[in-house]
Amino acid sequence: MSTASSNSGSSTPDLSVSVAGIPLKNPVIAASGTFGYGVEFEDVVHLGKLGGLVVKGLSKEPMIGNPPPRLWETAAGMLNAIGLQNIGAQAFLEEKLPRLRNMKNVVVVANVFGYTREDYERTIEILNQGEGIAAYELNVSCPNTEQGGLQFGTDPRSLDEIVATAKRVAQRPLIVKLSPNVTSIAQMAYVAQEAGADALSVINTFVAMAIDPETRKPRIANVTAGLSGPAIKPIAVRMVYDAAHAVKIPVIGMGGISTAADVVEFMLAGASAVQIGTASYWDPCATEKIVDELEEWCTEHHVPRLADLTGGMQLE
């Protein structure tokens, strides 16, 4: 990577970062579940400008997801209980991945979900056959399914087993997406690292709910849902900080990021890269705009190399 000279104010800032050995042109990654399979955004966002994108969760067989209503806007965020609706790993390889592979300079991460260890294993085995996938993001933290997901991500022993299983079959770097619905995110981060994770995504959504006072019924058919958006950002920053101080592997931060300053905040807390999720709902171009804002921020603050900010919070 090239590093701009700190003595040259007119030089373009170096936004490049590296996660699990994967070079990214910048730290902005589109989050799983908020960006479809990527191809849906190709007419809206210049995908090649992003650090990368994570496709929506993939399972070994297609899933129809939860019944509607599945989304509800809150005062400072969003509830969702999509239920990991997806076309299945094999269909992704045949229908979506070729289109992504034809796009230049697009880093694609496949989010993987299962109900059992065998499900995760089989899904990864299917995806191993595809070309153009940079890494796997192991979803052990989705709160919107009846089994799997959150069950694995909130119990240290189960987390250890599922990460170790995935690591045995994965032919690409393994990123583990952790749940915030735990007593100690630092403990779970360490467990994932010791089981073989190459990087961590911190955090997924918080279990939450909303009720309509008029009908006295839940706003979401699934009753509970995952809370995301600006409301969770301060907690997410703290959890990234805790996780980053508990492990030696890279941490990808997420949770309510909508500006370049938010990205910098997460990086100062210890993140090597970030994911943008809910912001893409109110502005489909949010990811690309934040990349442009980051370059401006670095120029204005005389930061020649963005990666140098990771873990750079000053206590005094």
VENVENFEN-V917910 format. One record per residue. N is the residue number from 1. SS is DSSP state (h for helix, s for strand, l for the rest). NEAR is the number of other ideal C-beta (glycine too) atoms within 10 Angstrom. Layout:
n	ss	near
N	SS	NEAR
N	SS	NEAR
//
This chain:
n	ss	near
1	l	11
2	l	8
3	l	13
4	l	18
5	l	8
6	l	12
7	l	7
8	l	9
9	l	10
10	l	6
11	l	14
12	l	12
13	l	21
14	s	20
15	l	22
16	l	17
17	s	27
18	s	14
19	s	28
20	l	20
21	l	11
22	s	20
23	s	12
24	s	20
25	l	18
26	l	24
27	l	31
28	s	29
29	s	27
30	s	27
31	l	28
32	l	28
33	l	25
34	l	24
35	l	25
36	l	15
37	l	20
38	l	24
39	h	19
40	h	13
41	h	21
42	l	14
43	l	7
44	l	12
45	l	22
46	l	15
47	h	23
48	h	13
49	h	15
50	l	26
51	l	25
52	s	25
53	s	29
54	s	30
55	s	25
56	s	24
57	s	25
58	s	31
59	l	25
60	l	22
61	l	13
62	l	15
63	s	19
64	l	9
65	l	16
66	l	20
67	l	11
68	l	11
69	l	14
70	l	18
71	s	14
72	s	19
73	s	14
74	s	16
75	l	7
76	l	12
77	s	22
78	s	21
79	s	26
80	s	25
81	l	29
82	l	21
83	l	21
84	l	24
85	l	15
86	s	23
87	l	17
88	l	17
89	h	25
90	h	17
91	h	14
92	h	24
93	h	20
94	h	12
95	h	13
96	h	21
97	h	22
98	h	13
99	h	13
100	h	21
101	h	13
102	l	10
103	l	16
104	l	6
105	l	11
106	l	19
107	l	22
108	s	21
109	s	28
110	s	28
111	s	22
112	s	29
113	l	27
114	l	27
115	l	17
116	l	13
117	h	16
118	h	11
119	h	17
120	h	27
121	h	19
122	h	17
123	h	27
124	h	26
125	h	14
126	h	19
127	h	23
128	l	15
129	l	11
130	l	20
131	l	8
132	l	16
133	l	21
134	l	21
135	s	22
136	s	28
137	s	27
138	s	32
139	s	31
140	l	29
141	l	26
142	l	26
143	l	23
144	l	23
145	l	22
146	l	11
147	l	10
148	l	21
149	l	24
150	h	22
151	h	17
152	h	27
153	h	27
154	l	19
155	l	16
156	h	16
157	h	9
158	h	15
159	h	27
160	h	17
161	h	14
162	h	26
163	h	24
164	h	15
165	h	20
166	h	24
167	h	18
168	h	10
169	h	16
170	l	22
171	l	12
172	l	18
173	s	20
174	s	23
175	s	28
176	s	31
177	s	30
178	l	26
179	l	27
180	l	24
181	l	18
182	l	20
183	l	8
184	l	14
185	h	24
186	h	17
187	h	15
188	h	29
189	h	27
190	h	17
191	h	22
192	h	32
193	h	19
194	h	12
195	h	19
196	l	17
197	l	28
198	l	21
199	s	25
200	s	31
201	s	32
202	s	34
203	l	26
204	l	28
205	l	28
206	s	20
207	s	15
208	s	20
209	s	15
210	l	15
211	s	12
212	l	10
213	l	6
214	l	6
215	l	8
216	l	7
217	l	11
218	s	18
219	l	18
220	l	24
221	l	14
222	l	23
223	l	12
224	s	15
225	s	30
226	s	27
227	s	24
228	s	29
229	l	24
230	h	18
231	h	19
232	h	23
233	h	21
234	h	12
235	h	15
236	h	27
237	h	24
238	h	15
239	h	26
240	h	29
241	h	22
242	h	19
243	h	29
244	h	25
245	l	13
246	l	20
247	l	20
248	l	7
249	l	20
250	s	24
251	s	31
252	s	28
253	s	31
254	s	29
255	l	32
256	l	22
257	l	29
258	l	20
259	l	15
260	h	20
261	h	13
262	h	22
263	h	27
264	h	21
265	h	21
266	h	31
267	h	27
268	h	17
269	h	25
270	l	23
271	l	33
272	l	24
273	s	28
274	s	29
275	s	29
276	s	28
277	l	28
278	l	26
279	h	24
280	h	20
281	h	15
282	h	11
283	l	13
284	l	16
285	l	14
286	h	22
287	h	29
288	h	21
289	h	17
290	h	25
291	h	22
292	h	14
293	h	16
294	h	24
295	h	16
296	h	11
297	h	18
298	h	21
299	h	16
300	h	10
301	l	10
302	l	9
303	l	20
304	l	18
305	s	17
306	h	21
307	h	19
308	h	13
309	h	22
310	l	21
311	l	15
312	l	12
313	l	13
314	l	5
315	l	3
316	l	2
//
